[in-house]
Structures are given as structure tokens and as C-alpha cells.
């Protein structure tokens, strides 16, 4: 079922229930008012008949009494199928007026009238009977019982019911058509959004929805979808750049491998030294390819959903010592000095962060190795300072190497980018981009400051566990 049809049906159902309740209330109170009015008419009829009986029976002859009753009938309206009976103290009928019926009046009704003074009894098909106690000082108490059929109320209520049913059905038809029309009008922006979304493909992710300039729910949805398109465009652009740069970087060691093997196969006789040189060159290219592949895998892993990466409590001071030992093994000629700052008071877990130990170790190694590689020839050692505040754990790595220009510094987090001063140094340009992704995954940050020929400073900052 479409939203347009569902909205039209829901609107019609709400209006139908409202009109139905309203109609029932009107019908009920109209019926009660008419019934009360008819009851008062019956009581008035009973009082008049009592007067007719008492005054008429005091007249001298029957002709005079008949003339008196006809005279009184000119002053009240005769009710449909009315009958009035007057009972004496022995509960016997002493006078009857109207259309006589053979239906007896229950004794319980007469006794109730004598006790309460008046009584109303409702019957089927708008039949109504009332009883009135009429007191006379000379002749005693009489019970006057009047009964009639409320045909006027029956006809009027039937007409009212037909009008309400017809009005309800007509209202439902009008509301259904109007609801369908207004639902179509209300959903037309949504249909436009759907058409625009269907027209957006991978090749034109720069396009945006045009319904995002309002303040209603559809505009809110369009804004959120445009933000999603922004993220997708950035992700696709990054993916294309990553694939292009990765393909370029992978092509170099593969070309070296293929070239060396083809040259080795062209010559039939070669000295052991030549074979050794070819194997060594091939091994170096294979190692380069392995390092590049490992770096690409680490970048992919660091880009994962944080919820899918296992996190534990990691002591950064212990991890820094481990990274320092590994760097010294890889670069034995590089001197790396460590400094540990004071721990703030009331900190239960010094230098502790929430993270993935393998990824954090990779980030530390990348920063320390870069400092060693780019400060080759400098007499000053690389300095790594680990400090802690009440809310953060901070690692500063400072070297006195070649440094870089401001333009190059702004692109150090772009994968495979290499500054002009560093292109002669072996590397792939994925160390700092990988570190930035790892820090983002752990809710931390990385910052780089550098001056050409004066060195580079890198700050890593994580939220502390305390």
C-alpha cells in the first residue's frame, strides 16, 4: 500500500470516527430531549383529564358533562393513540378518555404512583405510559394513568438518522477524494527526491538533491542525504586516488623483478657473482613489495569500523619501550632518546589508553622510523617525550633532520605523497597517512610541524583512561 493511499485512508478513518461519535451524541441528546418533552405532554394530559373527570362528574346530567369535555379538548392537542384512565382508591377505573385498549395497567405501576406521586414507564416502539397521583379533598386520591405513542419523535429521529448516515457517507467520499489529492500534493516533493536519487550514479556523485533548502521533514531528509553523498564522494575520490597511487607504487618493484629475471634468462652463461647480484636485487624488490603490501593492508585495517576492532587497555609507556627496541633493531645507527613526564595525581592507570595494541604499535613505529630515516647524518639524537595530563596522553617525537616546506607539510597525510626533500630516502609515503587513520580510529589526533633543514616535530594525542 502506498503512503498516499495510507494517508488518505487514515485521514478518512479519523474523520469517520469523529463524525460518528458526534452524530451519536447529537442523536442521543435529541432523543432524550424529545422524550422528556413528550413525557411532560403526557403529564399535562393526565392533569387535564383529572380536571375533566372531577369537574365534569359534578355537573347535573350526562349531556352537560359531555359538553364540558368537548369544550376542554379545544385547549389541548390530542396525542397519537392516547388513552387516559382514572383509578379510584380501590384501583378500579372510574373514568377513561381516548382510544380504549384492552391492555391492563400493572398493579405495580399504580402502587409506585401512590408511593412516589408520579411514575414514567417506557415501552416498545416509542410507547410511553405515565402515572400521576391526583389529590382531591372531598373525594380522595386518584391515580391518573396516561399512555400514548410518540410518533412525532419516531418520525423525527428516523429522519435525523437518515440525514446523519447520508451526511457521514457523503463526508467520507469527499474526505477520501480530498485526502488523496492533498496527500499527493504533500508527497510530491518526496517523489521529486526519489526521481533525483534514481538519476544519481557513481559517475556524477557531485550532484545534490534540490529539496534541501526548506524546513520540513523532507528538506531535513534531503539535507541528510546530501551529507551522505558528500561522504560517498570523498570516499570514492579517496578510493580512486588510493587505487591509482597503489598501482603506481606496486608497479615499480614488480617491474624490477620482471626486468631482473628477464635479463638473467637472456644470458646463457653467467658467473656466480652475477647470479648472486640478480638474486639479491630480486630479493630487495620482493621485500619492497612485501613492505608496500603490508602497509596497504594496515591502512585498510585502520579504516575499518571502530566497532569491529578489538580494543583493550594499553600502557603507552610500555608500548613506547617496545617500539624503541624494534626501531633500534631496524636502525642500529640511529640514536633515540626517551623521556617520560610526571603522572598527574589521582591517576590510577598512568599512560593508559583504550586501543588496539597492534595498531598503536604500528603508529609509534611509523613515527619513530620516519624520524630516524629523515635525520640520517644529523649529530643530534631523535627525542621521544611521553607525557600525560588529566585527560590526554601525549607523545612528542622530535628530530633534527631535513625537514620539509609548509606546502609539503600540508600534504603529509595524503597516501603515497612524498616531500621533495625526502624522495631520495627509501619509503612509500604511507607511514603518516596510516598513523593518522590509526589515531582517528582511537579517537586521538596527530599533528606535524616542520621547517626545511631544521627538523620535524610530530605530536600524537590519545584520550587517557585516568
C-alpha positions as CSV (number, residue, x, y, z in Angstrom):
1,X,0.0,0.0,0.0
2,X,1.4,3.4,-1.0
3,X,1.9,6.2,1.6
4,X,-0.5,8.4,-0.3
5,X,-3.3,5.8,-0.1
6,X,-2.5,5.0,3.5
7,X,-2.6,8.7,4.4
8,X,-5.9,9.2,2.6
9,X,-7.4,6.2,4.4
10,X,-6.1,7.2,7.8
11,X,-7.5,10.7,7.4
12,X,-10.9,9.4,6.3
13,X,-11.0,6.9,9.2
14,X,-10.2,9.6,11.7
15,X,-12.9,11.9,10.3
16,X,-15.4,9.0,10.1
17,X,-14.9,8.1,13.8
18,X,-15.2,11.8,14.8
19,X,-18.4,12.3,12.8
20,X,-19.8,9.0,14.0
21,X,-19.2,9.9,17.7
22,X,-20.6,13.4,17.1
23,X,-23.7,12.0,15.3
24,X,-24.4,9.5,18.1
25,X,-24.1,12.2,20.7
26,X,-26.5,14.5,18.8
27,X,-28.9,11.7,18.1
28,X,-28.9,10.6,21.8
29,X,-29.4,14.0,23.3
30,X,-32.1,14.9,20.7
31,X,-33.9,11.7,21.6
32,X,-33.6,12.4,25.3
33,X,-35.0,16.0,24.9
34,X,-37.9,14.8,22.7
35,X,-38.7,12.0,25.1
36,X,-38.7,14.4,28.0
37,X,-40.9,16.8,26.2
38,X,-43.4,14.0,25.3
39,X,-43.4,12.9,28.9
40,X,-44.3,16.4,30.1
41,X,-47.1,16.4,27.5
42,X,-48.4,13.1,28.9
43,X,-48.4,14.5,32.4
44,X,-50.2,17.6,31.2
45,X,-52.7,15.4,29.5
46,X,-53.2,13.4,32.7
47,X,-53.8,16.6,34.8
48,X,-56.3,17.9,32.2
49,X,-58.2,14.6,32.2
50,X,-58.3,14.6,36.0
51,X,-59.8,18.1,35.9
52,X,-62.3,16.9,33.3
53,X,-63.3,14.0,35.4
54,X,-63.6,15.8,38.7
55,X,-65.3,18.9,37.4
56,X,-67.4,17.0,34.8
57,X,-68.8,14.5,37.3
58,X,-70.1,17.4,39.4
59,X,-72.4,18.5,36.7
60,X,-76.1,17.8,36.8
61,X,-76.6,15.5,33.8
62,X,-74.7,13.5,31.2
63,X,-75.3,16.0,28.4
64,X,-73.7,18.7,30.5
65,X,-70.7,16.5,31.3
66,X,-70.2,15.6,27.6
67,X,-70.4,19.2,26.6
68,X,-67.8,20.1,29.2
69,X,-65.3,17.5,27.9
70,X,-65.7,18.7,24.3
71,X,-65.1,22.2,25.4
72,X,-61.8,21.3,27.2
73,X,-60.5,19.3,24.2
74,X,-60.3,22.6,22.3
75,X,-57.4,23.7,24.5
76,X,-55.0,20.8,24.1
77,X,-53.6,18.7,21.3
78,X,-54.7,15.1,21.1
79,X,-51.8,12.7,21.3
80,X,-51.5,9.7,18.9
81,X,-53.2,6.6,20.2
82,X,-53.7,8.2,23.6
83,X,-55.6,6.7,26.4
84,X,-56.1,8.1,29.9
85,X,-57.6,6.2,32.8
86,X,-58.6,7.4,36.2
87,X,-58.3,4.9,39.1
88,X,-60.0,5.4,42.5
89,X,-58.6,4.4,45.8
90,X,-59.7,0.7,45.1
91,X,-57.6,0.8,41.9
92,X,-60.7,0.5,39.8
93,X,-61.2,2.5,36.6
94,X,-63.7,5.2,37.2
95,X,-63.0,7.3,34.0
96,X,-61.5,6.6,30.6
97,X,-60.7,9.1,27.9
98,X,-59.2,8.5,24.4
99,X,-58.8,5.3,22.4
100,X,-59.7,2.4,24.7
101,X,-57.4,-0.7,24.8
102,X,-57.7,-4.0,26.5
103,X,-54.1,-3.8,27.9
104,X,-54.4,-3.7,31.7
105,X,-52.3,-1.3,33.7
106,X,-49.9,-3.3,36.0
107,X,-50.8,-3.0,39.7
108,X,-47.1,-2.3,40.4
109,X,-47.3,0.9,38.4
110,X,-50.4,2.0,40.4
111,X,-48.7,1.3,43.7
112,X,-45.5,3.1,42.6
113,X,-47.5,6.1,41.7
114,X,-49.3,6.1,45.1
115,X,-45.9,5.9,46.8
116,X,-43.8,8.4,44.7
117,X,-46.5,10.7,43.4
118,X,-45.6,10.2,39.7
119,X,-44.1,7.4,37.6
120,X,-42.8,7.0,34.0
121,X,-42.8,3.7,32.1
122,X,-41.2,3.3,28.7
123,X,-42.5,0.6,26.3
124,X,-41.5,-0.7,22.9
125,X,-41.8,1.2,19.7
126,X,-41.9,4.6,21.3
127,X,-44.8,3.7,23.7
128,X,-44.8,5.7,26.9
129,X,-47.0,5.5,30.0
130,X,-47.1,8.0,32.9
131,X,-48.9,7.8,36.2
132,X,-49.9,10.9,38.3
133,X,-51.3,11.0,41.8
134,X,-54.2,13.5,41.9
135,X,-55.4,14.5,45.3
136,X,-58.9,15.8,46.0
137,X,-60.0,16.9,49.4
138,X,-63.6,15.7,49.1
139,X,-63.3,12.5,47.0
140,X,-59.8,11.2,48.0
141,X,-56.8,10.4,45.9
142,X,-57.0,9.3,42.3
143,X,-54.3,7.8,40.1
144,X,-54.4,9.1,36.6
145,X,-52.6,6.9,34.0
146,X,-51.9,8.4,30.5
147,X,-50.3,6.4,27.7
148,X,-49.5,7.3,24.1
149,X,-47.2,6.5,21.2
150,X,-44.6,9.2,20.5
151,X,-45.0,9.1,16.7
152,X,-43.5,12.6,16.2
153,X,-40.2,11.6,17.9
154,X,-40.1,8.4,16.0
155,X,-40.5,10.2,12.7
156,X,-38.2,13.0,13.5
157,X,-35.5,10.6,14.9
158,X,-35.8,8.4,11.8
159,X,-35.3,11.5,9.6
160,X,-32.4,12.7,11.7
161,X,-30.8,9.2,11.5
162,X,-31.1,9.1,7.7
163,X,-29.7,12.6,7.4
164,X,-26.7,11.7,9.6
165,X,-26.0,8.4,7.7
166,X,-26.2,10.2,4.4
167,X,-24.0,13.1,5.6
168,X,-21.5,10.6,7.0
169,X,-21.2,8.7,3.8
170,X,-21.0,11.9,1.7
171,X,-18.3,13.2,4.0
172,X,-16.3,10.1,3.7
173,X,-16.4,10.3,-0.1
174,X,-15.4,14.0,-0.1
175,X,-12.7,13.4,2.5
176,X,-11.4,10.4,0.7
177,X,-11.0,12.3,-2.6
178,X,-9.7,15.4,-0.8
179,X,-7.3,13.3,1.3
180,X,-6.0,11.6,-1.8
181,X,-5.4,14.9,-3.5
182,X,-3.7,16.6,-0.6
183,X,-1.6,13.5,0.2
184,X,-0.4,13.7,-3.5
185,X,0.4,17.3,-3.0
186,X,2.2,16.7,0.3
187,X,4.2,13.8,-1.2
188,X,5.1,15.5,-4.5
189,X,8.5,16.7,-3.0
190,X,9.2,13.2,-1.9
191,X,8.5,11.9,-5.4
192,X,10.9,14.5,-6.8
193,X,13.6,13.4,-4.3
194,X,13.1,9.8,-5.4
195,X,13.5,10.8,-9.1
196,X,16.6,12.8,-8.3
197,X,18.1,9.9,-6.3
198,X,17.4,7.4,-9.1
199,X,19.3,9.7,-11.5
200,X,22.5,9.9,-9.4
201,X,25.1,7.4,-10.4
202,X,28.7,6.7,-9.5
203,X,29.9,9.0,-12.3
204,X,28.0,12.0,-11.0
205,X,28.2,11.9,-7.2
206,X,28.8,15.7,-7.3
207,X,25.0,16.2,-7.9
208,X,22.9,17.0,-4.9
209,X,19.1,16.9,-4.1
210,X,17.3,20.2,-4.7
211,X,14.7,19.8,-1.9
212,X,17.2,20.6,0.9
213,X,16.5,24.3,1.3
214,X,13.3,24.1,3.3
215,X,12.5,23.4,7.0
216,X,10.1,20.5,6.8
217,X,10.9,16.8,7.2
218,X,11.5,16.2,3.5
219,X,14.1,19.0,3.5
220,X,15.7,17.5,6.6
221,X,15.9,14.1,4.8
222,X,17.3,15.7,1.7
223,X,20.0,17.5,3.7
224,X,21.0,14.3,5.4
225,X,21.1,12.5,2.1
226,X,23.3,15.3,0.6
227,X,25.6,14.9,3.5
228,X,25.7,11.2,2.8
229,X,26.6,12.0,-0.8
230,X,29.4,14.3,0.4
231,X,30.9,11.4,2.4
232,X,30.4,9.0,-0.5
233,X,32.0,11.4,-3.0
234,X,35.0,11.8,-0.7
235,X,35.2,8.1,-0.1
236,X,35.1,7.3,-3.9
237,X,37.6,10.0,-4.6
238,X,39.9,8.6,-1.9
239,X,39.4,5.1,-3.2
240,X,40.3,6.2,-6.8
241,X,43.3,8.0,-5.6
242,X,44.4,5.1,-3.4
243,X,44.0,2.6,-6.2
244,X,45.9,4.8,-8.6
245,X,48.7,5.5,-6.3
246,X,48.9,2.0,-5.0
247,X,49.0,0.7,-8.6
248,X,51.8,3.1,-9.4
249,X,53.8,2.1,-6.3
250,X,53.3,-1.6,-6.8
251,X,54.4,-1.3,-10.5
252,X,57.9,-0.3,-9.5
253,X,59.0,-3.4,-7.6
254,X,57.2,-5.7,-10.0
255,X,59.0,-4.0,-12.9
256,X,62.3,-4.5,-11.2
257,X,61.5,-8.2,-10.5
258,X,60.4,-8.9,-14.1
259,X,63.4,-6.9,-15.6
260,X,66.0,-8.7,-13.5
261,X,64.6,-12.1,-14.3
262,X,64.3,-11.4,-18.0
263,X,67.9,-10.2,-18.1
264,X,69.0,-13.3,-16.2
265,X,67.3,-15.5,-18.7
266,X,68.7,-13.8,-21.8
267,X,72.3,-14.8,-20.9
268,X,73.0,-18.5,-21.0
269,X,76.3,-18.4,-19.0
270,X,76.7,-16.2,-16.0
271,X,79.2,-16.1,-13.2
272,X,78.1,-16.9,-9.7
273,X,78.6,-13.3,-8.8
274,X,76.1,-12.2,-11.5
275,X,73.6,-14.7,-10.3
276,X,74.1,-13.5,-6.7
277,X,73.6,-9.9,-7.8
278,X,70.4,-10.9,-9.6
279,X,69.0,-12.8,-6.7
280,X,69.9,-10.0,-4.3
281,X,68.2,-7.4,-6.5
282,X,65.2,-9.7,-6.8
283,X,65.1,-10.2,-3.0
284,X,65.3,-6.5,-2.4
285,X,62.4,-5.9,-4.8
286,X,60.4,-8.7,-3.2
287,X,61.0,-7.2,0.3
288,X,59.9,-3.8,-1.0
289,X,56.8,-5.3,-2.5
290,X,56.1,-7.1,0.8
291,X,56.6,-3.9,2.8
292,X,54.3,-2.0,0.5
293,X,51.6,-4.7,0.6
294,X,51.8,-4.8,4.4
295,X,51.4,-1.0,4.5
296,X,48.3,-1.2,2.3
297,X,46.8,-3.9,4.4
298,X,47.4,-1.8,7.6
299,X,45.8,1.2,6.0
300,X,42.8,-0.9,5.1
301,X,42.6,-2.4,8.6
302,X,42.9,1.1,10.2
303,X,40.0,2.3,8.1
304,X,37.7,-0.4,9.5
305,X,34.6,0.3,11.6
306,X,35.8,1.0,15.1
307,X,33.2,-1.3,16.5
308,X,34.9,-4.2,14.6
309,X,38.4,-3.5,16.0
310,X,39.1,-5.2,19.4
311,X,40.1,-2.6,22.0
312,X,41.8,-3.2,25.3
313,X,43.6,-1.1,27.9
314,X,47.1,-0.3,26.6
315,X,50.0,1.2,28.6
316,X,51.7,3.6,26.2
317,X,54.9,3.8,28.2
318,X,55.4,0.0,27.9
319,X,54.4,0.2,24.2
320,X,56.9,3.0,23.6
321,X,59.7,0.9,25.1
322,X,58.7,-1.9,22.8
323,X,58.7,0.3,19.7
324,X,62.0,1.8,20.8
325,X,63.6,-1.6,20.9
326,X,62.2,-2.5,17.5
327,X,63.4,0.8,15.9
328,X,66.9,0.3,17.4
329,X,67.0,-3.2,15.8
330,X,66.0,-1.9,12.4
331,X,68.1,1.3,12.6
332,X,71.1,0.4,14.8
333,X,72.9,3.6,13.9
334,X,70.0,5.9,14.9
335,X,70.0,7.2,18.4
336,X,66.6,7.6,20.0
337,X,66.3,9.1,23.5
338,X,63.2,8.5,25.6
339,X,61.7,10.9,28.2
340,X,58.7,10.2,30.5
341,X,56.9,13.0,32.1
342,X,55.3,13.1,35.5
343,X,51.9,11.5,36.1
344,X,49.2,13.8,37.4
345,X,47.9,13.0,40.9
346,X,44.9,10.7,41.4
347,X,45.6,8.9,38.1
348,X,45.1,5.2,38.8
349,X,46.4,4.0,35.4
350,X,49.4,6.0,34.2
351,X,49.8,6.4,30.5
352,X,46.8,4.1,29.9
353,X,44.6,4.4,26.8
354,X,41.8,2.4,25.3
355,X,43.0,0.9,22.0
356,X,44.3,-1.9,19.8
357,X,47.9,-2.7,20.8
358,X,49.0,-3.9,17.3
359,X,47.7,-0.8,15.6
360,X,49.1,1.6,18.2
361,X,52.5,-0.1,18.0
362,X,52.4,0.4,14.2
363,X,51.7,4.1,14.7
364,X,54.6,4.5,17.1
365,X,56.9,2.6,14.8
366,X,55.9,4.7,11.8
367,X,56.6,8.0,13.6
368,X,59.9,6.8,15.1
369,X,61.2,5.2,11.9
370,X,60.4,8.4,9.9
371,X,62.4,10.4,12.5
372,X,65.3,8.0,12.1
373,X,65.2,7.9,8.3
374,X,64.8,11.6,7.8
375,X,67.5,12.6,10.3
376,X,70.3,10.5,8.8
377,X,73.6,12.4,9.0
378,X,72.4,14.6,11.9
379,X,74.5,14.5,15.0
380,X,71.5,15.3,17.2
381,X,69.5,12.3,18.5
382,X,65.8,11.7,18.0
383,X,63.9,12.6,21.1
384,X,60.6,10.9,22.1
385,X,58.8,12.5,25.1
386,X,55.8,10.8,26.6
387,X,53.7,12.9,28.9
388,X,50.2,12.9,30.4
389,X,47.6,15.3,31.5
390,X,44.3,14.7,33.4
391,X,42.6,13.9,30.1
392,X,45.2,13.1,27.5
393,X,48.3,11.0,26.8
394,X,50.7,12.9,24.5
395,X,53.8,11.6,22.6
396,X,56.1,14.1,21.0
397,X,58.8,12.9,18.6
398,X,61.4,15.5,17.5
399,X,64.2,15.1,15.0
400,X,66.8,17.4,13.5
401,X,66.7,16.1,10.0
402,X,66.0,17.5,6.6
403,X,62.5,18.8,7.5
404,X,60.0,20.0,4.8
405,X,58.4,23.0,3.4
406,X,55.0,24.3,4.5
407,X,53.4,23.2,1.2
408,X,54.7,19.7,1.6
409,X,53.7,19.6,5.3
410,X,50.1,20.2,4.5
411,X,50.0,17.0,2.3
412,X,51.9,14.6,4.6
413,X,48.6,12.8,5.4
414,X,47.8,12.1,1.7
415,X,48.7,8.4,0.9
416,X,51.8,7.9,-1.2
417,X,52.7,11.6,-1.1
418,X,56.5,12.2,-0.6
419,X,58.0,15.6,0.1
420,X,60.7,17.0,-2.3
421,X,63.4,16.7,0.4
422,X,62.5,13.1,1.1
423,X,62.3,11.5,-2.3
424,X,65.9,10.3,-2.2
425,X,65.1,8.4,1.0
426,X,63.5,4.9,0.7
427,X,59.9,4.8,1.5
428,X,56.3,4.7,0.1
429,X,54.6,7.7,1.7
430,X,52.1,5.6,3.7
431,X,53.5,5.9,7.2
432,X,51.9,9.2,8.3
433,X,48.6,8.5,6.5
434,X,48.4,5.2,8.3
435,X,49.3,6.8,11.6
436,X,46.5,9.4,11.1
437,X,43.9,6.7,10.4
438,X,45.0,4.7,13.5
439,X,44.8,7.9,15.6
440,X,41.3,8.7,14.2
441,X,40.2,5.1,14.9
442,X,41.2,5.6,18.6
443,X,39.6,9.0,19.0
444,X,43.0,10.7,19.0
445,X,44.8,13.2,16.8
446,X,48.2,13.7,15.1
447,X,49.9,17.0,14.4
448,X,53.0,17.7,12.4
449,X,55.2,20.8,12.5
450,X,58.4,21.1,10.3
451,X,60.8,23.6,9.0
452,X,63.1,23.0,6.0
453,X,66.6,21.8,7.0
454,X,65.7,22.3,10.7
455,X,63.8,19.2,11.6
456,X,60.3,17.9,12.2
457,X,58.1,17.5,15.3
458,X,55.2,15.1,15.5
459,X,52.6,15.0,18.3
460,X,50.3,12.0,18.9
461,X,47.5,12.5,21.4
462,X,45.0,10.0,22.9
463,X,42.2,10.2,25.4
464,X,43.5,9.0,28.7
465,X,41.8,6.4,30.9
466,X,42.9,8.1,34.1
